[in-house]
């Protein structure tokens, strides 16, 4: 009988981590649907970016209230879950507070965990108030209807439950320590739960042990559920912010990449000595290269990583001049739509034993409309504002390229401008002979 709890715990742990690993494999598979792009350069700068932005939260504090509260939750999430190691060891081997041998250091750790837990509760309740009572504009936007709106609240409820269970577990443990219950050794400092412990003081030791075990089991089960919920939630950024900031584009924001196939053709045209037939023939069975992107498979893997990393915070959309002036474009929706389409493609692959069967749907038109794409001013405000270095603009530009180069579907004003450049050498509808006539005007 003494080993039943340990066996049940091992099974619970195996199921929790097994399902998590299964979802991580799906995540990696979906990201690899994207085209290859080399982000192995400037490793020192990339590590510095990750340390400063993902670990140091440097872009979060540009909006100080949300930034400071987020840092509290972030630190609480990272540090408090150090206790998870002790819980796992205790659960597997039937020990209790196995790290108590650390003495004063252990007291400091538990005490700091409790202070962080109460700070996290304060921060999370403030976030709930901002979302549901104050209703900040970026949290009641049309983008966040349905699941995204619920998801933001569910995760906050989860965090409240986990922090409350942690404090209740410690409070009942403290009450058992004071009663001298066997197995519950005196260890730890409890600056917060000492004020909760008195509610357990009149209980029988047996009842109190049952309550402590209920809090302990519910707490660890909640952590495992939370861990597996991340895959389905915007809070996947807790894990992906680190690789996302590492692999972010290091070029200046105004610099756009050139299509290699187009660059090659231009070089051939500009070089009078170039032999267009010198290049080796292309593989006859290979699909022709697509200009731009119409679906998630045409985007690169970093853009797909961006989509999974999106926190749905809305800082991009609240800073977008097109959105502010009433246009349909929302950079946040661009990222959410890309992720939703990627998930749809992933489910298609799962349902067809690892092979994608065309479903007559694409990211362009079925999720993102040309109206949204052409509303973008390419000002990079969304990229500058994103706290984890996501670039909605790169996706917008690749889809615009597809519209222009594959479908000749640019807006009339843009087509007129490009025609003028081709015919007149300038965007204006004047012949080259008349372009300097203005200098003769009085």
HUFENSUL-V472918 format. One record per pair of residues at least 4 apart in sequence whose ideal C-beta (glycine too) atoms are under 6 Angstrom apart, sorted by the first residue. I is the first residue (numbers start at 0). J is the second residue. Records with the same first field share a line. If there is no record, write none. Layout:
I = J  J
//
This chain:
2 = 6
5 = 91  93
8 = 90
13 = 17
15 = 223
18 = 227
19 = 226  227
22 = 230
29 = 341  345
30 = 300  303  304
32 = 296
33 = 298  299  300  303
34 = 299
36 = 299  301
38 = 246
41 = 45  249
45 = 245
48 = 52  244
49 = 53  241  244  245
50 = 54
51 = 55  57
52 = 57  58  244
53 = 240  241  244
56 = 70
58 = 386
59 = 66  69  386
60 = 66
62 = 66
63 = 67
65 = 69
68 = 122  125
69 = 73
71 = 118  122
72 = 119  122
74 = 78
75 = 79  115  119
78 = 115
79 = 112  115
85 = 97  98
86 = 90  219
88 = 92  97
89 = 94  95  97
95 = 182
96 = 186
98 = 105
99 = 105  184  186
101 = 105
106 = 187  188
109 = 187  188
110 = 188  190
113 = 190  191
116 = 162  165  166
117 = 191
119 = 162
120 = 162
123 = 155  158  159
126 = 155
127 = 131  155
128 = 132
129 = 133  135
130 = 138
134 = 139
137 = 313  317
142 = 329  331  332
143 = 147  148
146 = 150
147 = 311
149 = 153
150 = 232  233
154 = 232  234
157 = 225
161 = 221
164 = 168  214  217  218
165 = 218
166 = 191  192
167 = 214
168 = 214  215  218
169 = 189  192
170 = 192  195  196
171 = 199  210  211  214
172 = 211
173 = 189  192  196
174 = 196  199  207
175 = 180  183  207
176 = 183  185
178 = 204
180 = 204
189 = 193
199 = 207
202 = 206  207
217 = 221
228 = 232
229 = 234  235
233 = 310  311
235 = 239  307
236 = 240  308  310  387
239 = 243  307  308
240 = 387
242 = 246
243 = 304  308  387
244 = 388
246 = 301
247 = 388
250 = 254
252 = 379  382
257 = 262
260 = 288
266 = 270
267 = 273  275
289 = 297
290 = 400  404  405
291 = 397  400  401  404
292 = 297  298  397  398  401
293 = 297  361  363  401
294 = 361  362
295 = 340  341  344  362
298 = 302  303
302 = 393  394
303 = 341
305 = 389
306 = 334  337  338
307 = 338
308 = 387
309 = 334  389
313 = 317  331
314 = 384
315 = 330  331  381  384  385
316 = 322  329  330  331
318 = 380  384
319 = 330  380  381
320 = 376
321 = 326  328  374  376
322 = 328  329
326 = 374
327 = 370  371  374
328 = 371  374  375
330 = 381  391
332 = 336
333 = 391  394
334 = 391
336 = 366  367
340 = 362  366
347 = 355  358
348 = 355
351 = 356
360 = 365
361 = 365
362 = 366  367
363 = 367  398
367 = 371
369 = 373
372 = 395  398  399
373 = 410
375 = 395
379 = 383  392
381 = 391
382 = 390  392
385 = 389
400 = 404
401 = 405
402 = 406  408
403 = 409
409 = 413  414
416 = 426
419 = 423  426  428
420 = 426
423 = 431
424 = 431
429 = 433  434
//
